[in-house]
Amino acid sequence: MNIDLIGVPIDFGQGRRGVDMGPSAIRYAGLAAALQRIRHVVQDNGNVPVPITEHCTVEDPKLRFLNCILEVAAEIADAIETSLRAGHFPLTLGGDHSFSFGSIGGAARVKKLGVIWMDAHGDFNTTATTPSGNIHGMPLAALCGYGDARLVNLAGNSPRSIDPKNVVVLGARDLDSEERDLLHAAGVSVIATEQVDRVGMYQAVQRAIEIAGRDTEGIYLSLDLDSLDPVFAPGVGTPVPGGLTYREAHLACELIAESGKLVAMDLVEVNPILDEHNRTAVVAVELAASALGQRVWKE
């Protein structure tokens, strides 16, 4: 497979600084070499341009740094579209999750997609529900047609880029109350950690693949490292106890790879400032390798 690495060093979407160094940390942890060892051809396309945070302003406290985020998301949407049209696999390195409405929206210009959103959070807020105004809590809602029109329409797929019936939030354990209501109303499938505990990770992920893959041309995996328990991934901006274990996260990626439906992927929210010896970036590399075919043993 030809894999395009695309960095998005953005930290406008959340309140804590440092996640803009995530792409460098993931590269330093050996991403390209790990993928080459499993016989992929890797092209590092560098980073999309990102304005300096101090040059951006907050004009609306319910949509913090909106204009700068829109600028970056437009760039990444075009880059993802170009990669997919070339028959490549785009692997996007964040950066906070705010840009993913651009990356997935760009992919949706090329293919009808389902989405598996591995995250401790739903990221399904709008200006009407957000408690913080941080846009990294809004991208999935925007992809499904909810929220500010400038977010919803950025990728050119108005009124929605992704059908909510093909969206699964996997590993959620921290949802705002109004966000929870909106997820229900939209028809998004949420497989929270409670359900993972009840049915096991294997069954949970198989269900996610079935939902995201039903009547679509592929699955986009957007993997927030805070989906893992902070014991395994301490370097994230919004850690939540009780997350997925190291092996559960790997099993999810392995099963998604085995489905043969994965067409693009985000790795987001690695924050080196909050990390311990780059542990979280190393886990990100290992999970990406699992999602792209690495196994301990193959029959």
C-alpha positions as CSV (number, residue, x, y, z in Angstrom):
1,M,0.0,0.0,0.0
2,N,1.1,3.6,-0.7
3,I,0.7,5.5,2.5
4,D,0.8,9.3,2.6
5,L,1.7,10.8,6.0
6,I,0.2,14.3,6.5
7,G,0.9,16.3,9.6
8,V,-1.6,18.8,11.1
9,P,0.3,20.6,14.0
10,I,-2.8,22.3,15.3
11,D,-3.8,23.1,18.9
12,F,-6.5,25.7,18.4
13,G,-9.4,23.3,19.1
14,Q,-8.7,22.8,22.8
15,G,-7.6,24.6,25.9
16,R,-4.3,23.0,26.6
17,R,-1.2,23.8,24.5
18,G,1.4,21.3,23.2
19,V,-0.6,19.0,21.0
20,D,0.7,20.9,18.0
21,M,3.9,19.0,18.6
22,G,2.1,15.6,18.2
23,P,3.0,15.1,14.5
24,S,6.7,15.5,15.3
25,A,6.5,13.2,18.3
26,I,4.8,10.5,16.2
27,R,7.3,10.7,13.5
28,Y,10.2,10.6,16.0
29,A,8.7,7.5,17.5
30,G,9.4,5.7,14.2
31,L,6.1,5.7,12.3
32,A,7.5,5.6,8.8
33,A,10.0,2.8,9.6
34,A,7.3,0.8,11.4
35,L,5.0,0.9,8.3
36,Q,7.9,0.1,6.0
37,R,8.8,-3.0,8.0
38,I,5.3,-4.4,7.1
39,R,6.1,-3.7,3.4
40,H,4.2,-0.5,2.8
41,V,5.6,2.4,0.7
42,V,5.6,5.5,2.8
43,Q,5.7,9.1,1.6
44,D,5.9,11.8,4.2
45,N,4.2,14.8,2.8
46,G,5.1,17.1,5.6
47,N,2.7,19.3,7.5
48,V,-0.2,21.4,6.1
49,P,0.3,25.1,6.9
50,V,-1.0,26.1,10.3
51,P,-1.1,29.8,11.5
52,I,0.7,30.8,14.6
53,T,-1.7,30.6,17.5
54,E,-0.9,34.0,18.8
55,H,-1.9,35.4,15.4
56,C,-5.4,34.0,15.7
57,T,-8.2,35.6,17.6
58,V,-11.3,34.4,19.4
59,E,-14.3,36.3,17.9
60,D,-17.0,33.9,19.3
61,P,-16.5,32.2,22.6
62,K,-18.8,29.4,21.4
63,L,-16.4,28.8,18.4
64,R,-13.0,29.5,19.7
65,F,-10.4,30.2,16.9
66,L,-13.0,29.3,14.2
67,N,-11.4,31.1,11.3
68,C,-7.9,29.6,11.8
69,I,-9.4,26.1,12.3
70,L,-11.4,26.5,9.0
71,E,-8.2,27.6,7.2
72,V,-6.4,24.5,8.4
73,A,-9.3,22.1,7.8
74,A,-9.7,23.3,4.2
75,E,-6.0,22.6,3.6
76,I,-6.2,19.1,5.1
77,A,-9.5,18.3,3.2
78,D,-7.7,19.0,-0.1
79,A,-4.7,17.0,0.9
80,I,-6.8,14.0,1.8
81,E,-8.8,14.2,-1.4
82,T,-5.7,14.3,-3.5
83,S,-4.2,11.3,-1.7
84,L,-7.3,9.2,-2.1
85,R,-7.8,10.1,-5.8
86,A,-4.2,8.9,-6.4
87,G,-5.1,5.5,-4.9
88,H,-3.1,6.1,-1.8
89,F,-3.9,5.7,1.9
90,P,-3.8,9.0,3.8
91,L,-2.7,8.8,7.4
92,T,-3.2,12.1,9.2
93,L,-1.1,13.0,12.3
94,G,-2.5,15.5,14.8
95,G,-2.7,17.8,16.4
96,D,-6.1,18.1,18.2
97,H,-9.3,16.6,16.9
98,S,-10.7,19.8,15.6
99,F,-9.3,19.3,12.1
100,S,-11.0,15.9,11.5
101,F,-14.1,17.4,10.0
102,G,-11.8,18.6,7.3
103,S,-9.9,15.3,6.9
104,I,-12.9,13.1,6.9
105,G,-14.9,15.6,4.9
106,G,-12.2,15.6,2.2
107,A,-12.2,11.8,2.1
108,A,-16.0,11.9,1.7
109,R,-15.6,13.9,-1.5
110,V,-14.1,10.7,-3.0
111,K,-15.9,7.8,-1.3
112,K,-19.1,7.1,0.6
113,L,-17.7,6.5,4.0
114,G,-18.6,5.1,7.4
115,V,-16.6,6.3,10.4
116,I,-15.3,4.6,13.5
117,W,-14.5,7.4,16.0
118,M,-12.3,5.8,18.8
119,D,-12.4,8.4,21.5
120,A,-13.2,8.9,25.2
121,H,-15.5,11.8,24.1
122,G,-18.3,12.0,21.6
123,D,-17.1,15.2,19.9
124,F,-20.7,15.8,19.0
125,N,-21.3,19.2,20.5
126,T,-22.6,22.3,18.7
127,T,-22.7,26.0,19.7
128,A,-26.0,25.2,21.4
129,T,-24.5,22.4,23.6
130,T,-20.8,23.1,24.1
131,P,-19.8,23.9,27.6
132,S,-16.4,25.2,26.5
133,G,-16.5,26.6,23.0
134,N,-13.6,24.3,22.1
135,I,-14.0,23.1,18.5
136,H,-12.2,19.8,19.1
137,G,-15.5,18.8,20.7
138,M,-17.5,19.5,17.6
139,P,-16.0,17.8,14.5
140,L,-18.1,14.6,14.4
141,A,-21.3,16.6,14.8
142,A,-20.3,18.8,11.9
143,L,-19.6,15.8,9.7
144,C,-23.1,14.5,10.4
145,G,-24.7,17.9,9.5
146,Y,-25.1,19.5,12.9
147,G,-23.7,22.8,14.1
148,D,-22.4,26.0,12.6
149,A,-22.9,26.1,8.9
150,R,-19.2,27.0,8.3
151,L,-18.1,23.8,9.9
152,V,-20.8,21.7,8.3
153,N,-20.2,23.0,4.8
154,L,-16.5,23.2,4.7
155,A,-15.8,20.0,2.7
156,G,-18.4,20.9,0.1
157,N,-20.7,18.1,1.0
158,S,-23.7,20.0,2.3
159,P,-25.8,19.3,4.2
160,R,-23.7,16.4,5.6
161,S,-20.5,14.6,4.7
162,I,-21.3,11.4,6.6
163,D,-24.6,9.6,7.3
164,P,-24.9,9.3,11.1
165,K,-26.3,5.7,10.6
166,N,-22.8,4.7,9.5
167,V,-21.0,6.4,12.5
168,V,-19.8,4.6,15.6
169,V,-18.2,6.2,18.6
170,L,-16.1,3.5,20.2
171,G,-14.8,3.7,23.7
172,A,-16.7,6.7,24.9
173,R,-16.9,7.4,28.6
174,D,-17.2,11.2,28.9
175,L,-20.3,12.7,27.2
176,D,-21.9,16.0,28.0
177,S,-25.6,15.6,28.7
178,E,-26.9,17.7,25.8
179,E,-24.3,16.1,23.5
180,R,-25.7,12.7,24.6
181,D,-29.2,13.8,23.6
182,L,-28.0,15.0,20.2
183,L,-26.1,11.7,19.5
184,H,-29.4,9.8,20.2
185,A,-31.4,12.1,18.0
186,A,-28.9,11.9,15.1
187,G,-28.9,8.1,15.2
188,V,-25.2,7.7,15.9
189,S,-24.2,4.4,17.4
190,V,-22.2,4.7,20.7
191,I,-20.3,1.7,22.0
192,A,-19.3,3.1,25.4
193,T,-16.8,1.4,27.7
194,E,-19.7,-0.1,29.6
195,Q,-20.8,-2.0,26.5
196,V,-17.2,-3.0,25.8
197,D,-17.1,-4.5,29.3
198,R,-20.4,-6.3,28.8
199,V,-19.8,-7.9,25.4
200,G,-16.0,-7.8,25.1
201,M,-13.8,-5.9,22.6
202,Y,-14.1,-8.5,19.8
203,Q,-17.9,-8.3,19.6
204,A,-17.9,-4.5,20.1
205,V,-15.5,-3.9,17.2
206,Q,-17.2,-6.4,14.9
207,R,-20.5,-4.5,15.5
208,A,-18.7,-1.2,14.8
209,I,-17.3,-2.5,11.5
210,E,-20.7,-3.8,10.5
211,I,-22.4,-0.4,11.2
212,A,-19.6,1.7,9.6
213,G,-19.3,-0.7,6.6
214,R,-22.9,-1.1,5.8
215,D,-23.6,0.2,2.3
216,T,-20.4,2.3,2.2
217,E,-17.3,2.2,0.1
218,G,-14.9,2.1,3.1
219,I,-14.3,3.0,6.7
220,Y,-12.4,6.0,8.1
221,L,-10.8,5.4,11.5
222,S,-10.3,8.5,13.6
223,L,-8.3,7.4,16.6
224,D,-7.9,9.8,19.5
225,L,-5.2,8.5,21.9
226,D,-7.4,9.4,24.9
227,S,-9.6,6.5,23.9
228,L,-7.0,4.5,25.9
229,D,-6.7,4.6,29.6
230,P,-4.2,7.2,30.8
231,V,-2.1,4.4,32.2
232,F,-1.2,3.4,28.7
233,A,-1.4,6.8,27.0
234,P,-0.6,9.6,29.5
235,G,0.3,12.2,26.9
236,V,-3.2,13.5,25.9
237,G,-4.9,16.8,26.7
238,T,-8.2,15.4,28.1
239,P,-7.4,12.1,29.8
240,V,-10.3,10.2,31.3
241,P,-9.8,7.2,33.6
242,G,-11.4,3.8,32.8
243,G,-10.4,3.7,29.1
244,L,-9.4,0.9,26.7
245,T,-6.4,-1.2,27.6
246,Y,-3.4,-1.5,25.4
247,R,-4.5,-4.9,24.1
248,E,-8.1,-3.8,23.6
249,A,-7.0,-0.9,21.4
250,H,-4.7,-3.2,19.4
251,L,-7.4,-5.7,18.9
252,A,-9.7,-3.0,17.6
253,C,-7.1,-1.9,15.1
254,E,-6.3,-5.5,14.1
255,L,-10.0,-6.3,13.5
256,I,-10.5,-3.1,11.4
257,A,-7.5,-4.1,9.3
258,E,-8.8,-7.6,8.8
259,S,-12.1,-6.2,7.6
260,G,-10.3,-4.9,4.5
261,K,-12.5,-1.8,4.6
262,L,-10.1,0.8,6.1
263,V,-9.3,3.5,3.6
264,A,-7.9,6.4,5.7
265,M,-7.0,7.1,9.3
266,D,-6.4,10.0,11.8
267,L,-4.0,9.7,14.8
268,V,-4.8,12.7,17.1
269,E,-4.4,14.3,20.5
270,V,-0.8,13.2,21.2
271,N,0.6,15.9,23.5
272,P,4.4,15.5,24.1
273,I,4.4,18.1,26.9
274,L,2.1,16.0,29.0
275,D,3.7,12.7,28.0
276,E,6.3,10.4,29.7
277,H,9.3,9.7,27.5
278,N,7.2,9.9,24.3
279,R,5.2,6.8,25.5
280,T,1.9,8.0,23.9
281,A,3.5,8.6,20.5
282,V,5.1,5.2,20.6
283,V,1.6,3.7,21.3
284,A,0.2,5.7,18.4
285,V,2.8,4.2,16.1
286,E,2.1,0.7,17.3
287,L,-1.7,1.2,16.8
288,A,-1.2,2.6,13.3
289,A,0.9,-0.5,12.4
290,S,-1.8,-2.8,13.7
291,A,-4.5,-1.0,11.7
292,L,-2.3,-1.4,8.6
293,G,-1.6,-5.1,8.9
294,Q,1.0,-5.8,11.5
295,R,0.5,-9.0,13.4
296,V,2.4,-11.0,16.0
297,W,1.6,-14.2,14.0
298,K,-0.1,-14.8,10.7
299,E,-1.4,-18.2,9.5
